Amino acid sequence: MADTTIAGVQIVAPSGSGKPDVHPVDEVLAPHKLAALGLQHVLVMYAGAIAVPLIIGRALSLTPEQVAILINADLLACGIVTIIQSLGVTPYFGIRLPVMMGVTFAAVGPMLAIAGDASLGDSSARLLTVFGSTIAAGAFTIVIAPVLSYLLPLFPPVVTGSLILMIGITLMRVGVNWAAGAPVSTIPTYGDPFNLGMAGLVMLTILLITRFVRGFFGNIAVLLGIAFGCIVAYFAFQAMPLTKVEQAPWFAIIHPFQFGMPQFNLVHIATMCVVMIVVMIESAGMFLALADMTGRRLSQDDMTRGLRADGLGAMIGGIMNTFPYTSFSQNTGLVGVTGIRSRWVTVTGGAILVLMGLVPKLGALAEAIPQFVLGGAGVVMFGMVAATGIRILSDVDYKTSRFNLYIVSLSIGFGLIPLVAPDFFKKVIAAVPTIGPILNSGILLTAFVAVLLNLFFNGVASREDAVAAAKRATHGSE
């Protein structure tokens, strides 16, 4: 059997056949199948895709119209980056596997730290600093992508598991506040029984769908739970105003730097670069798992192209008024569930996202979702992030290497400091203000402590062991 590669597409010619067979990854399905399967991928990732713009927009107290723009910009950039990653653009960008890209939750903690950094100025300046840090971190990712294999040994499962667990714990605070109906406890409606009851109803709906529904609708349980909560809030309690949705146009162009020119802060850029290293480690494991599912061999160049696309996605995100991107694991899981391996399905999904990003009514509708409805879904979504970290940590060897217990316990312990004692580093930050964003981020504290302790106790593993560990840690995470 001879095989060749033409324009990035592997063509396999079986023995005794005059016609080459197209690899399942490169198979172009019928248009109606592509549309249906692409929409399925979009629905599976939609709830997670809009969560981050809602978190950051509300943390910055942006107007509903501004948050709606963030959401539309996010959907548009999701689609563009998905197409780049799945289709491949030039010989340098795109893994050319069925990948759906979405905003990474790993960046939420650092972005919330930027949102809370009063030294940057008003909310507009802070948002522009988020965009500037995202662009710079994307450029850093493109440069460092070819040497990722040298960084993999620094992030074995004991480190990545601890880090992802802390990401989930940090985000859970957001989900709980959403469920209470307000971002801070000083607001009079915080914890109102109605808010808690509606959040509980949404959560119960998600759990019932997950337990008793199979197939496609079971895979979009979170989205269905949010939809049901909105229907109840609107029709039964008139608690979901749709005036902004009615006023929003059907079509509008999202243009670069719509909020203004990005601002660059070295400390926040460094913080976001650390986040992008973690994103690359996660992506590497995801690509390896997806290669197994699809039967496509990955070379070092393939991996580099995929990681460069993560960096390019972050740059596109910052330019288009949104955030860093990574491959969504729930969509990787969907590839395994459905057995559909064609990357043209996710290319179609990306095109659907681009179209959705051009419809402001969709952004306004997402912004109008009551916080208590999002809270019921957020506790589930963010809890699943934490559970993914726990699952990765469950594969860590604690019997023959008792030091791993110290790595997990101390890294999580340090990461919890900003959550349980926000003023713990107050005097240190007053003396050295530039390190405030680092000391106020439980995610970054966990990353630094876990990496340093792993080097101290376990040293550096071989690159082969690191690649195998990344593959095990990410495979089947959803």
Protein Blocks (a to p, Z undefined) as FASTA:
>chain_A
ZZddeehiacdddehiabdcddfklpccdfklmmmmmmmmmmmmmmmmmmmmmmmmmmno
pafklmmmmmmmmmmmmmmmmmmmmnogajkbojhiacdddddfklmmmmmmmmmmmkno
pfklmmmmmmmmmmmmmmmmmmmmmmmmmmmmmmcfklmmmmmmmmmmmmmmmmmmmmno
pabfkbmkgopaklmmmmmmmmmmmmmmmmmpgcjllmmmmmmmmmmmmmmmmmmnopac
fklmmmpcfbdcddehklopcdddfklmmmmmmmmmmmmmmmmmmmmmmmmmnopacdfk
lmmmmmmmmmmmmmmmmmnopadddddfklmmmmmmnopabfklmmmmmmmmmmmmmmmk
lmmmmmmpcfklmmmmmmmmmmmmmmmmmmmmmmpcfklmmmlmmmmmmmmmmmmmmmmm
mmlmmmmmmmmmmlmmmmmpmklmmmmmmmmmmmmmnopadfklmmmmmmmmmgopZZ
